[in-house]
Amino acid sequence: MPLPPNEEFYRIKKLPPYVFAVINEMRDKARAAGIDIVDMGMGNPDGATPQPAVEKVIEAVQDPLNHRYSVSRGILPLRQAIVDRYAEQYGVTLDVDQEAIVTVGAKDALAHMLLAILGPGDLVVSPNPAYPIHYYGVVMAEGEAHMLPMPDAATFLQGLKAMYKNGKIPKVILISFPNNPTTVCVDLDFMREIVELAREHGTYIIHDFAYAELGFDGYRPPSILQVSGAADYAVEIYSMTKSFNMAGWRVAYVLGNRRLIAALTRIKSYLDYGIFQPIQLASVVALRECQDAPAEICAVYQRRRDVLVECLHAAGWPVEPPKASMFLWARMPEPFQSMGSLEFAKLLMKEAQIAVSPGIGFGPLGEGFVRFSMIEEDDRVRPAIARVGTFLRKHGVAPALQPEAVHV
Ligand SMILES: Cc1ncc(COP(=O)(O)O)c(C=O)c1O
């Protein structure tokens, strides 16, 4: 009997293997060989979920009523809880039925929103480097992904305006601030300008707000929905992953524009029956009873940021301290630029026993950089970065800077 043809599948052809898998595989092999790799690669929070949410999931799982299918768009108490949080935190009023939906994490929200609203060739503009699904979600939905460089927010905005001026009108602007991987931050005026562009040209906006709660030194990342009238154009994705240390639970929300949310609701009604109900009930508890958790989690990252920046400076690798997120985005020292970020990340792991994410994994404009995730404790980070210092010196990079050159 003939086997099916051995061709590459139509969509799979467009999806290159995840660059980060190469580093993860190397890390796992080294660890299996007994080498202790300090993992600052993936943005996978190491902290525990708030205890009341853990207790609620244990209680709720005992009730057979919670073993049934749940509701694809999320149970009403959970949608109400996030709508209430937005009212308290941002002064934003949302309709719980038409302007809020629960999703299986932000990745599900992005992938299925793009699938729901894009047709072949529809243009989506987003900054580069970027979180991979921002680009590949568009590719999978057969839209046209247009990347604009984002060394900083103003340059991105200029590029966007120039694009409109040249008659290239996107259907969707897809942005995310605080940004992963670059940690670029914006203020509410930036969001106003984006909404203004959308209003002038009839463009939708998707704002991935994965790092909503992780602003440092008093900086509070703005919600795009704080801009008056933003919901006529925009949705915002708020995730429990980083804000509440709930990465594995897979809970996020899409909030704002009714047409976009109706489209996502429709497509998800075909795809899933909602998140396991005990998890939804526990998420209600997290939002209602653990309101201080995001600030506490943020304080941990801020402290780790200070330690990492201080250690990198001492190692002879001067970096910009991030103002938000759980990452540090570092330009590779000059002698390594020509080898590319993947080879550099491999070399760092081999010689300094530390895993970082190569910038190329975030798109072509990420080349020349690596990303550190702040997911290891200080007592592991300090010796790891000291090893990086030894590694740099071995490769001819100048030794430690004077203390007065250290800016934390
Ligand atoms: C910008 C951005 N969006 C979305 C996600 C994924 O979030 P979730 O766990 O809610 O799917 C991440 C995770 O690293 C991210 O950096």
The ligand as a Tripos MOL2 file, in Angstrom:
@<TRIPOS>MOLECULE
LIG
   16    16     1     0     0
SMALL
NO_CHARGES

@<TRIPOS>ATOM
      1 C1          5.5120   39.3180   24.6970 C.3       1 LIG1
      2 C2          4.9900   38.0160   25.1990 C.ar      1 LIG1
      3 N1          3.7220   37.6630   24.9190 N.ar      1 LIG1
      4 C3          3.2100   36.5090   25.3420 C.ar      1 LIG1
      5 C4          3.9650   35.6180   26.0760 C.ar      1 LIG1
      6 C5          3.3460   34.3080   26.4870 C.3       1 LIG1
      7 O1          2.4600   34.5130   27.5180 O.3       1 LIG1
      8 P1          1.5060   33.3410   27.9840 P.3       1 LIG1
      9 O2          2.2710   32.5120   28.9490 O.co2     1 LIG1
     10 O3          0.3510   34.0550   28.6100 O.co2     1 LIG1
     11 O4          1.1000   32.5740   26.7640 O.co2     1 LIG1
     12 C6          5.2700   35.9200   26.4090 C.ar      1 LIG1
     13 C7          6.0750   34.9700   27.1830 C.2       1 LIG1
     14 O5          7.2540   35.0210   27.2940 O.2       1 LIG1
     15 C8          5.7970   37.1490   25.9450 C.ar      1 LIG1
     16 O6          7.0550   37.4870   26.2070 O.3       1 LIG1
@<TRIPOS>BOND
     1     1     2 1
     2     2     3 ar
     3     2    15 ar
     4     3     4 ar
     5     4     5 ar
     6     5     6 1
     7     5    12 ar
     8     6     7 1
     9     7     8 1
    10     8     9 2
    11     8    10 1
    12     8    11 1
    13    12    13 1
    14    12    15 ar
    15    13    14 2
    16    15    16 1
@<TRIPOS>SUBSTRUCTURE
     1 LIG1         1 GROUP 0 **** ****
